[in-house]
Amino acid sequence: MVFTASQIAGILEGEVEGNPEIAVHKLAKIEEGEKGSLTFLSNPKYTPYIYTTKASITIVNKDFTPEQNLATTLIKVEDAYESFSKLLEYYNQVKNTKTGIENPVYISESASYEEGLYLGAFSYVGENVKMGKNVKIYPNAYVGDNVTLDDNVIVFAGAKVYSETIIGKNCVIQSGAIIGSDGFGFAPSKNGTFSKIPQTGNVILEDDVDVGAGTTIDRATMGSTILRRGVKLDNQIQIAHNVEIGEHTVIAAQTGVAGSTKIGKRCMIGGQVGIVGHITIGDDVRIQAQSGISRSVKDGEILQGTPAWNYGDFNKSYVHFKNFPKIVNQINELDKKVNDGDNDK
């Protein structure tokens, strides 16, 4: 796709300084810009590169005043970083405007869809599936029976959406994600074996949820596993059965959340965090990477650390560990008294 500076300025409500008809067809870092590319400058430490970049167009803040001659055409906006992000989103929308049904696909006669549908080759759409406007299902994706995909949902190549799942507007399911697989439910018997507990619930994703590549969200044993509006999940995350995640919470890669845990709104959870089941995490909680969460967490807490000790030893030691600053102060005071006594001799 090719865009001119004037077209880009129109999208971003910016002002062109330079050639309004110069065209670009790709994006680049400012230090790697070349002819035909578009870049941006928002971080002051990259300012020297604007005088050497070969990018055809550079998005800058309105208050930017060049101190040397420039070879690049400028588009001046209120916030260069925000505008560049907006442009990436626009580019994504244009790129994902595919429509029509490729061949071969399987789509059940009982499935329904509205205008703008795209079904990629070798995709599967099961019985009684309901698809809204502009739904995009890429090649080799699977959509099981009785699934609902609301307007503007994108299911990328190789993703799997199991039966009964409900997905709201503007959700994105990246490649390899699995939505609605069985929860890890097994009942121990007296002879040491385990019997599978049927997982009869479903998964609900509210509007504007993003699910990263290779992430798995298990269906509920009963009821629903629920991701509220605006939740963002990175790649390779495990969300277990009956988990509920509050609005606009973001979770980084390789985190695991065990069954029936409730996570609040606007939480930020780092990579490789482990969260046990059947606890509640409050709103606005921050959990640093590689932390292990084994208790309920109050609103606004900031946590770090992994209690990966022997369970019995940990419980005995934790009582002393949380008093460690007080113990250190006591030792320092004793040490000071001893030193003062020696000096008096």
CORURMO-V59332 format. One record per pair of residues at least 12 apart in sequence whose C-alpha atoms are under 10 Angstrom apart, sorted by sequence separation. I is the first residue (numbers start at 1). GAP is how many residues later the second one is. D is the distance in whole Angstrom. If there is no record, write none. Layout:
# CORURMO-V59332
I	GAP	D
I	GAP	D
This chain:
# CORURMO-V59332
5	12	9
8	12	9
23	12	9
24	12	4
25	12	6
26	12	6
27	12	6
28	12	9
29	12	9
62	12	10
64	12	8
107	12	9
125	12	9
143	12	9
149	12	10
161	12	9
167	12	10
184	12	9
185	12	5
186	12	9
227	12	10
245	12	10
263	12	10
281	12	9
285	12	8
291	12	8
292	12	8
293	12	8
294	12	9
5	13	9
6	13	9
7	13	8
23	13	6
24	13	5
25	13	8
26	13	9
27	13	9
59	13	10
61	13	10
62	13	9
63	13	8
64	13	10
106	13	9
112	13	10
124	13	9
136	13	10
142	13	9
148	13	10
160	13	9
166	13	10
183	13	10
184	13	8
185	13	7
204	13	10
226	13	10
244	13	10
285	13	8
286	13	9
291	13	5
292	13	6
293	13	8
294	13	8
5	14	7
6	14	5
7	14	9
22	14	8
23	14	8
24	14	6
39	14	9
57	14	9
58	14	6
59	14	9
60	14	7
61	14	8
62	14	5
63	14	9
105	14	7
111	14	7
117	14	8
123	14	7
124	14	10
129	14	8
135	14	7
141	14	7
142	14	10
147	14	8
153	14	8
159	14	7
160	14	10
165	14	7
166	14	10
183	14	9
184	14	10
185	14	7
203	14	8
225	14	9
231	14	7
237	14	8
243	14	8
249	14	8
255	14	8
261	14	8
267	14	9
273	14	8
279	14	9
281	14	9
282	14	8
283	14	9
284	14	9
285	14	6
286	14	7
287	14	8
288	14	8
289	14	9
290	14	8
291	14	5
292	14	4
293	14	8
4	15	9
5	15	5
6	15	6
8	15	10
23	15	9
24	15	10
31	15	8
39	15	10
40	15	9
51	15	8
56	15	8
57	15	5
58	15	6
59	15	6
60	15	6
61	15	5
62	15	5
63	15	8
100	15	9
104	15	10
105	15	7
106	15	9
110	15	10
111	15	7
112	15	9
117	15	8
123	15	7
124	15	9
129	15	8
130	15	10
135	15	7
136	15	10
141	15	7
142	15	9
147	15	7
148	15	9
153	15	7
154	15	10
158	15	10
159	15	7
160	15	9
165	15	6
182	15	10
183	15	9
184	15	9
202	15	10
203	15	7
204	15	9
225	15	8
226	15	9
231	15	7
232	15	9
237	15	8
238	15	9
243	15	7
244	15	9
249	15	7
250	15	9
255	15	8
256	15	9
261	15	7
262	15	9
267	15	8
268	15	10
273	15	8
274	15	9
279	15	8
280	15	8
281	15	6
282	15	6
283	15	8
284	15	6
285	15	5
286	15	6
287	15	6
288	15	6
289	15	7
290	15	7
291	15	5
292	15	6
4	16	7
5	16	6
6	16	8
7	16	9
8	16	10
30	16	8
31	16	10
33	16	9
38	16	10
39	16	7
50	16	9
51	16	9
54	16	10
55	16	8
56	16	5
57	16	5
58	16	5
59	16	5
60	16	5
61	16	5
62	16	6
63	16	10
99	16	9
100	16	7
101	16	8
102	16	8
103	16	9
104	16	8
105	16	5
106	16	7
107	16	8
108	16	8
109	16	10
110	16	8
111	16	6
112	16	7
113	16	8
114	16	9
115	16	9
116	16	9
117	16	7
118	16	7
119	16	9
120	16	8
121	16	9
122	16	9
123	16	5
124	16	7
125	16	9
126	16	8
127	16	9
128	16	9
129	16	6
130	16	7
131	16	8
132	16	8
133	16	9
134	16	9
135	16	6
136	16	7
137	16	8
138	16	8
139	16	9
140	16	9
141	16	5
142	16	7
143	16	9
144	16	8
145	16	9
146	16	9
147	16	6
148	16	8
149	16	8
150	16	8
151	16	9
152	16	9
153	16	6
154	16	8
155	16	8
156	16	8
157	16	9
158	16	8
159	16	5
160	16	7
161	16	8
162	16	8
163	16	9
164	16	8
165	16	10
182	16	8
183	16	6
202	16	8
203	16	5
204	16	10
225	16	6
226	16	7
227	16	8
228	16	8
229	16	9
230	16	9
231	16	6
232	16	7
233	16	8
234	16	8
235	16	9
236	16	9
237	16	6
238	16	7
239	16	8
240	16	8
241	16	9
242	16	9
243	16	6
244	16	7
245	16	8
246	16	8
247	16	9
248	16	9
249	16	6
250	16	7
251	16	8
252	16	8
253	16	9
254	16	9
255	16	6
256	16	7
257	16	8
258	16	8
259	16	9
260	16	9
261	16	5
262	16	8
263	16	9
264	16	8
265	16	9
266	16	9
267	16	6
268	16	7
269	16	8
270	16	8
271	16	9
272	16	9
273	16	6
274	16	7
275	16	8
276	16	8
277	16	10
278	16	10
279	16	6
280	16	5
281	16	5
282	16	5
283	16	5
284	16	5
285	16	5
286	16	5
287	16	5
288	16	5
289	16	8
290	16	7
291	16	8
292	16	8
4	17	5
5	17	6
6	17	9
30	17	9
31	17	9
32	17	9
33	17	9
37	17	8
38	17	6
39	17	8
40	17	8
41	17	7
42	17	8
43	17	10
47	17	10
51	17	7
52	17	10
53	17	9
54	17	7
55	17	6
56	17	6
57	17	6
58	17	6
59	17	6
60	17	6
61	17	6
62	17	8
99	17	6
100	17	6
101	17	6
102	17	6
103	17	8
104	17	5
105	17	5
106	17	6
107	17	6
108	17	6
109	17	9
110	17	6
111	17	5
112	17	6
113	17	6
114	17	7
115	17	8
116	17	6
117	17	5
118	17	6
119	17	6
120	17	6
121	17	7
122	17	6
123	17	4
124	17	6
125	17	6
126	17	6
127	17	7
128	17	6
129	17	5
130	17	6
131	17	6
132	17	6
133	17	7
134	17	6
135	17	5
136	17	6
137	17	6
138	17	6
139	17	7
140	17	6
141	17	4
142	17	6
143	17	6
144	17	6
145	17	7
146	17	6
147	17	5
148	17	6
149	17	6
150	17	6
151	17	7
152	17	6
153	17	5
154	17	6
155	17	6
156	17	6
157	17	8
158	17	5
159	17	4
160	17	6
161	17	6
162	17	6
163	17	7
182	17	6
183	17	10
201	17	9
202	17	5
203	17	7
210	17	10
224	17	8
225	17	4
226	17	6
227	17	6
228	17	6
229	17	8
230	17	6
231	17	5
232	17	6
233	17	6
234	17	6
235	17	7
236	17	6
237	17	5
238	17	6
239	17	6
240	17	6
241	17	8
242	17	6
243	17	5
244	17	7
245	17	6
246	17	6
247	17	7
248	17	6
249	17	4
250	17	6
251	17	6
252	17	6
253	17	8
254	17	6
255	17	4
256	17	6
257	17	6
258	17	6
259	17	8
260	17	6
261	17	5
262	17	6
263	17	6
264	17	6
265	17	7
266	17	6
267	17	5
268	17	6
269	17	6
270	17	6
271	17	8
272	17	6
273	17	5
274	17	6
275	17	6
276	17	6
277	17	8
278	17	9
279	17	5
280	17	6
281	17	6
282	17	4
283	17	6
284	17	8
285	17	6
286	17	6
287	17	6
288	17	8
289	17	10
291	17	10
3	18	9
4	18	5
5	18	6
30	18	10
31	18	6
35	18	9
36	18	9
37	18	5
38	18	6
39	18	6
40	18	5
41	18	6
42	18	7
50	18	10
51	18	7
52	18	8
53	18	8
54	18	7
55	18	8
56	18	9
57	18	7
58	18	9
59	18	7
60	18	8
61	18	5
62	18	8
98	18	8
99	18	5
100	18	5
101	18	5
102	18	5
103	18	5
104	18	6
105	18	5
106	18	5
107	18	5
108	18	5
109	18	7
110	18	5
111	18	5
112	18	5
113	18	4
114	18	5
115	18	5
116	18	4
117	18	5
118	18	5
119	18	5
120	18	4
121	18	5
122	18	5
123	18	5
124	18	5
125	18	5
126	18	5
127	18	5
128	18	5
129	18	5
130	18	5
131	18	5
132	18	5
133	18	5
134	18	5
135	18	5
136	18	5
137	18	5
138	18	5
139	18	5
140	18	5
141	18	5
142	18	5
143	18	5
144	18	5
145	18	5
146	18	5
147	18	5
148	18	5
149	18	5
150	18	5
151	18	5
152	18	5
153	18	5
154	18	5
155	18	5
156	18	5
157	18	5
158	18	5
159	18	5
160	18	5
161	18	5
162	18	5
163	18	9
181	18	9
182	18	9
183	18	9
201	18	6
202	18	5
209	18	7
215	18	8
223	18	10
224	18	6
225	18	5
226	18	5
227	18	5
228	18	5
229	18	5
230	18	4
231	18	5
232	18	5
233	18	5
234	18	5
235	18	5
236	18	5
237	18	5
238	18	5
239	18	5
240	18	5
241	18	5
242	18	5
243	18	5
244	18	5
245	18	5
246	18	5
247	18	5
248	18	5
249	18	5
250	18	5
251	18	5
252	18	5
253	18	5
254	18	5
255	18	5
256	18	5
257	18	5
258	18	5
259	18	5
260	18	5
261	18	5
262	18	5
263	18	5
264	18	5
265	18	5
266	18	5
267	18	5
268	18	5
269	18	5
270	18	5
271	18	5
272	18	5
273	18	5
274	18	5
275	18	5
276	18	5
277	18	9
278	18	9
279	18	8
280	18	8
281	18	7
282	18	7
283	18	9
284	18	9
285	18	8
286	18	9
287	18	9
3	19	8
4	19	4
5	19	8
30	19	6
31	19	8
33	19	9
34	19	7
35	19	6
36	19	7
37	19	6
38	19	5
39	19	5
40	19	4
41	19	5
42	19	7
47	19	9
50	19	10
51	19	6
52	19	8
53	19	7
60	19	8
61	19	5
97	19	8
98	19	8
99	19	4
100	19	6
101	19	6
102	19	5
103	19	7
104	19	8
105	19	6
106	19	6
107	19	6
108	19	5
109	19	8
110	19	7
111	19	6
112	19	6
113	19	6
114	19	5
115	19	6
116	19	7
117	19	6
118	19	6
119	19	6
120	19	4
121	19	7
122	19	7
123	19	6
124	19	6
125	19	6
126	19	4
127	19	6
128	19	7
129	19	6
130	19	6
131	19	6
132	19	4
133	19	6
134	19	7
135	19	6
136	19	6
137	19	6
138	19	5
139	19	7
140	19	8
141	19	6
142	19	6
143	19	6
144	19	4
145	19	7
146	19	7
147	19	6
148	19	6
149	19	6
150	19	5
151	19	6
152	19	7
153	19	6
154	19	6
155	19	6
156	19	5
157	19	7
158	19	8
159	19	6
160	19	6
161	19	6
162	19	6
180	19	10
182	19	9
183	19	10
199	19	9
200	19	8
201	19	4
202	19	8
204	19	10
205	19	10
209	19	8
210	19	10
215	19	8
216	19	9
221	19	10
222	19	9
223	19	7
224	19	8
225	19	6
226	19	6
227	19	7
228	19	5
229	19	6
230	19	7
231	19	6
232	19	6
233	19	6
234	19	5
235	19	7
236	19	8
237	19	6
238	19	6
239	19	7
240	19	5
241	19	6
242	19	7
243	19	6
244	19	6
245	19	6
246	19	4
247	19	6
248	19	7
249	19	6
250	19	6
251	19	6
252	19	5
253	19	6
254	19	7
255	19	6
256	19	6
257	19	6
258	19	4
259	19	6
260	19	7
261	19	6
262	19	6
263	19	6
264	19	4
265	19	6
266	19	7
267	19	6
268	19	6
269	19	6
270	19	4
271	19	6
272	19	7
273	19	6
274	19	6
275	19	6
276	19	8
277	19	10
280	19	10
281	19	10
282	19	8
3	20	5
4	20	6
29	20	10
30	20	7
31	20	10
32	20	10
33	20	5
34	20	4
35	20	5
36	20	5
37	20	7
38	20	6
39	20	6
40	20	6
41	20	8
44	20	10
50	20	7
51	20	7
52	20	9
59	20	9
60	20	5
61	20	9
97	20	10
98	20	6
99	20	8
100	20	8
101	20	8
102	20	8
103	20	9
104	20	10
105	20	8
106	20	8
107	20	8
108	20	8
109	20	10
110	20	9
111	20	8
112	20	8
113	20	7
114	20	7
115	20	8
116	20	8
117	20	8
118	20	7
119	20	7
120	20	7
121	20	9
122	20	9
123	20	8
124	20	8
125	20	8
126	20	7
127	20	8
128	20	9
129	20	8
130	20	8
131	20	7
132	20	7
133	20	8
134	20	9
135	20	8
136	20	8
137	20	7
138	20	8
139	20	9
140	20	9
141	20	8
142	20	8
143	20	7
144	20	7
145	20	9
146	20	9
147	20	8
148	20	8
149	20	8
150	20	8
151	20	9
152	20	9
153	20	8
154	20	8
155	20	8
156	20	8
157	20	9
158	20	9
159	20	8
160	20	8
161	20	8
162	20	9
182	20	9
199	20	7
200	20	7
201	20	5
202	20	8
203	20	9
204	20	7
205	20	9
206	20	8
207	20	9
208	20	9
209	20	6
210	20	8
211	20	8
212	20	8
213	20	9
214	20	9
215	20	5
216	20	7
217	20	8
218	20	8
219	20	9
220	20	8
221	20	6
222	20	8
224	20	8
225	20	9
226	20	8
227	20	8
228	20	8
229	20	9
230	20	9
231	20	8
232	20	9
233	20	8
234	20	8
235	20	9
236	20	9
237	20	8
238	20	8
239	20	8
240	20	7
241	20	9
242	20	9
243	20	8
244	20	8
245	20	7
246	20	7
247	20	9
248	20	9
249	20	8
250	20	9
251	20	7
252	20	8
253	20	9
254	20	9
255	20	8
256	20	8
257	20	7
258	20	8
259	20	9
260	20	9
261	20	8
262	20	8
263	20	7
264	20	7
265	20	8
266	20	9
267	20	8
268	20	8
269	20	7
270	20	7
271	20	9
272	20	9
273	20	8
274	20	8
275	20	9
276	20	9
281	20	9
2	21	6
3	21	6
4	21	9
30	21	10
31	21	8
32	21	7
33	21	5
34	21	4
35	21	5
36	21	8
37	21	9
38	21	8
39	21	9
40	21	9
50	21	9
51	21	8
59	21	6
60	21	8
97	21	9
98	21	9
99	21	9
102	21	9
107	21	10
108	21	8
113	21	9
114	21	8
118	21	10
119	21	10
120	21	8
125	21	10
126	21	8
131	21	9
132	21	8
137	21	10
138	21	9
142	21	10
143	21	10
144	21	8
149	21	9
150	21	8
155	21	10
156	21	9
160	21	9
180	21	9
181	21	9
199	21	6
200	21	5
201	21	4
202	21	7
203	21	5
204	21	6
205	21	6
206	21	6
207	21	8
208	21	6
209	21	5
210	21	7
211	21	6
212	21	6
213	21	7
214	21	6
215	21	4
216	21	6
217	21	6
218	21	6
219	21	8
220	21	4
221	21	7
227	21	9
228	21	9
233	21	10
234	21	9
239	21	10
240	21	9
245	21	10
246	21	8
251	21	10
252	21	8
257	21	10
258	21	9
263	21	10
264	21	8
269	21	10
270	21	8
275	21	10
2	22	6
3	22	7
30	22	9
31	22	6
32	22	8
33	22	4
34	22	7
35	22	9
42	22	10
50	22	8
58	22	9
59	22	8
61	22	9
96	22	9
98	22	9
101	22	10
107	22	9
113	22	8
119	22	9
125	22	9
131	22	9
137	22	9
143	22	9
149	22	9
155	22	9
180	22	6
181	22	9
198	22	10
199	22	4
200	22	5
201	22	5
202	22	5
203	22	5
204	22	5
205	22	5
206	22	5
207	22	5
208	22	5
209	22	5
210	22	5
211	22	5
212	22	5
213	22	5
214	22	5
215	22	5
216	22	5
217	22	5
218	22	5
219	22	5
220	22	5
227	22	9
233	22	9
239	22	10
245	22	9
251	22	9
263	22	9
269	22	9
1	23	8
2	23	5
3	23	9
30	23	6
31	23	9
32	23	8
33	23	8
34	23	10
41	23	9
60	23	9
179	23	9
180	23	6
198	23	7
199	23	7
200	23	8
201	23	5
202	23	6
203	23	6
204	23	6
205	23	6
206	23	5
207	23	6
208	23	7
209	23	6
210	23	6
211	23	7
212	23	4
213	23	6
214	23	7
215	23	6
216	23	6
217	23	6
218	23	5
219	23	7
220	23	8
1	24	6
2	24	8
29	24	9
30	24	8
31	24	9
33	24	9
50	24	10
59	24	8
60	24	9
179	24	7
180	24	9
197	24	8
198	24	9
199	24	10
200	24	9
201	24	8
202	24	9
203	24	8
204	24	8
205	24	7
206	24	8
207	24	9
208	24	8
209	24	8
210	24	8
211	24	7
212	24	7
213	24	9
214	24	9
215	24	8
216	24	8
217	24	8
218	24	8
219	24	9
1	25	8
30	25	7
33	25	9
59	25	7
179	25	9
205	25	9
206	25	8
211	25	9
212	25	8
217	25	10
218	25	9
29	26	9
58	26	10
179	26	9
205	26	9
211	26	9
217	26	9
28	27	8
30	27	10
27	28	9
30	28	8
26	29	10
30	29	10
8	30	10
27	30	10
28	30	10
24	31	9
25	31	10
273	31	10
24	32	7
179	32	9
267	32	9
273	32	10
274	32	9
3	33	10
5	33	9
23	33	7
24	33	7
39	33	10
178	33	9
263	33	10
264	33	10
267	33	9
269	33	10
273	33	9
2	34	9
22	34	7
23	34	8
38	34	9
40	34	9
105	34	9
111	34	9
117	34	10
123	34	8
129	34	9
135	34	9
141	34	8
171	34	8
177	34	7
178	34	10
183	34	9
184	34	8
225	34	9
231	34	9
237	34	9
243	34	8
249	34	9
255	34	9
262	34	9
263	34	9
264	34	10
265	34	9
266	34	10
267	34	10
268	34	10
269	34	10
270	34	10
3	35	10
22	35	8
38	35	10
39	35	10
40	35	9
99	35	8
104	35	10
105	35	9
110	35	10
111	35	9
116	35	10
117	35	9
122	35	10
123	35	8
128	35	10
129	35	9
135	35	9
140	35	10
141	35	9
171	35	8
172	35	10
177	35	7
178	35	9
181	35	8
182	35	9
183	35	5
184	35	9
185	35	10
225	35	8
230	35	10
231	35	9
236	35	10
237	35	9
242	35	10
243	35	9
246	35	10
249	35	8
254	35	10
255	35	8
261	35	9
264	35	8
98	36	9
99	36	9
100	36	9
101	36	10
102	36	10
106	36	10
107	36	9
110	36	10
111	36	9
112	36	10
113	36	9
114	36	10
115	36	10
116	36	9
117	36	10
118	36	9
119	36	10
120	36	9
121	36	10
122	36	10
123	36	10
124	36	10
125	36	10
126	36	10
127	36	9
128	36	10
129	36	10
130	36	10
131	36	10
132	36	10
133	36	9
134	36	10
135	36	10
136	36	10
137	36	10
141	36	10
142	36	9
143	36	10
144	36	10
164	36	10
165	36	9
166	36	8
167	36	8
168	36	8
169	36	9
170	36	9
171	36	6
172	36	8
173	36	8
174	36	8
175	36	9
176	36	9
177	36	5
178	36	7
179	36	8
180	36	8
181	36	7
182	36	6
183	36	6
184	36	10
185	36	8
225	36	10
226	36	10
227	36	10
228	36	10
229	36	10
230	36	9
231	36	10
232	36	10
233	36	10
234	36	10
235	36	10
236	36	10
237	36	10
238	36	10
239	36	10
241	36	10
242	36	9
243	36	10
244	36	10
245	36	9
246	36	9
247	36	9
248	36	10
249	36	9
251	36	10
253	36	10
254	36	9
255	36	10
256	36	10
257	36	10
19	37	9
20	37	10
35	37	9
42	37	8
43	37	9
97	37	8
98	37	10
99	37	8
102	37	9
108	37	9
111	37	10
113	37	10
114	37	9
120	37	8
126	37	8
132	37	9
138	37	9
164	37	8
165	37	6
166	37	6
167	37	6
168	37	6
169	37	7
170	37	6
171	37	5
172	37	7
173	37	6
174	37	6
175	37	8
176	37	5
177	37	4
178	37	6
179	37	6
180	37	6
181	37	5
182	37	6
183	37	6
184	37	9
228	37	9
234	37	9
240	37	9
246	37	8
252	37	8
255	37	10
19	38	9
34	38	10
41	38	10
42	38	6
43	38	9
96	38	10
97	38	10
98	38	8
99	38	10
113	38	10
163	38	10
164	38	6
165	38	5
166	38	5
167	38	5
168	38	5
169	38	5
170	38	5
171	38	5
172	38	5
173	38	5
174	38	5
175	38	5
176	38	5
177	38	5
178	38	5
179	38	5
180	38	5
181	38	6
182	38	8
183	38	7
203	38	9
209	38	9
215	38	9
221	38	10
18	39	9
33	39	10
41	39	7
42	39	6
97	39	9
98	39	10
163	39	8
164	39	7
165	39	6
166	39	6
167	39	6
168	39	4
169	39	6
170	39	7
171	39	6
172	39	6
173	39	7
174	39	5
175	39	7
176	39	7
177	39	6
178	39	6
179	39	6
180	39	4
181	39	9
182	39	8
202	39	9
203	39	9
208	39	10
209	39	9
214	39	10
215	39	9
220	39	9
221	39	10
17	40	10
40	40	7
41	40	7
42	40	9
96	40	8
98	40	10
162	40	9
163	40	9
164	40	9
165	40	8
166	40	8
167	40	7
168	40	7
169	40	8
170	40	9
171	40	8
172	40	8
173	40	8
174	40	8
175	40	9
176	40	9
177	40	8
178	40	8
179	40	8
180	40	8
201	40	9
202	40	9
203	40	10
204	40	10
205	40	10
207	40	10
208	40	9
209	40	10
210	40	10
212	40	9
213	40	10
214	40	10
215	40	10
216	40	10
217	40	10
220	40	9
16	41	9
17	41	10
39	41	10
40	41	7
162	41	9
167	41	9
168	41	8
173	41	10
174	41	8
201	41	8
203	41	10
206	41	9
212	41	8
218	41	9
16	42	10
42	42	10
161	42	10
167	42	9
173	42	9
183	42	10
199	42	9
16	43	9
40	43	9
41	43	9
15	44	10
40	44	7
180	44	10
14	45	9
39	45	8
180	45	9
14	46	10
38	46	10
12	47	10
14	47	10
15	47	9
14	48	9
8	49	10
9	50	9
22	50	10
5	51	9
8	51	10
22	51	8
4	52	10
5	52	7
18	52	9
21	52	10
4	53	9
5	53	9
18	53	9
19	53	9
20	53	8
5	54	10
18	54	8
19	54	6
20	54	9
153	54	9
159	54	8
165	54	8
17	55	9
18	55	5
19	55	9
20	55	9
147	55	10
153	55	9
158	55	10
159	55	8
164	55	9
185	55	10
17	56	6
18	56	6
147	56	10
148	56	10
149	56	10
150	56	10
151	56	9
152	56	10
153	56	10
154	56	10
155	56	10
158	56	10
159	56	10
160	56	10
161	56	10
162	56	10
163	56	9
183	56	9
184	56	7
185	56	8
16	57	7
17	57	5
18	57	8
150	57	9
153	57	10
156	57	9
162	57	9
183	57	6
184	57	7
16	58	6
17	58	6
96	58	9
166	58	10
171	58	10
177	58	8
182	58	9
183	58	5
15	59	8
16	59	5
17	59	8
165	59	9
171	59	9
176	59	9
177	59	8
181	59	9
182	59	8
183	59	8
14	60	10
15	60	5
16	60	6
165	60	10
166	60	10
167	60	10
168	60	10
169	60	10
170	60	10
171	60	10
172	60	10
173	60	10
174	60	10
175	60	10
176	60	9
177	60	9
178	60	10
179	60	10
180	60	10
181	60	9
14	61	6
15	61	5
16	61	9
27	61	9
168	61	9
171	61	10
174	61	9
180	61	9
13	62	9
14	62	5
15	62	7
12	63	9
13	63	9
14	63	5
12	64	9
13	64	7
14	64	8
9	65	10
12	65	7
13	65	9
14	65	10
9	66	6
12	66	9
14	66	10
8	67	8
9	67	8
12	67	10
5	68	8
9	68	8
12	68	10
5	69	8
6	69	9
14	69	9
5	70	7
12	70	10
13	70	9
12	71	6
11	72	9
12	72	9
9	74	10
12	74	8
184	74	9
185	74	9
11	75	9
12	75	7
183	75	10
184	75	8
11	76	8
183	76	8
8	79	8
11	79	9
1	90	9
1	93	9
1	94	9
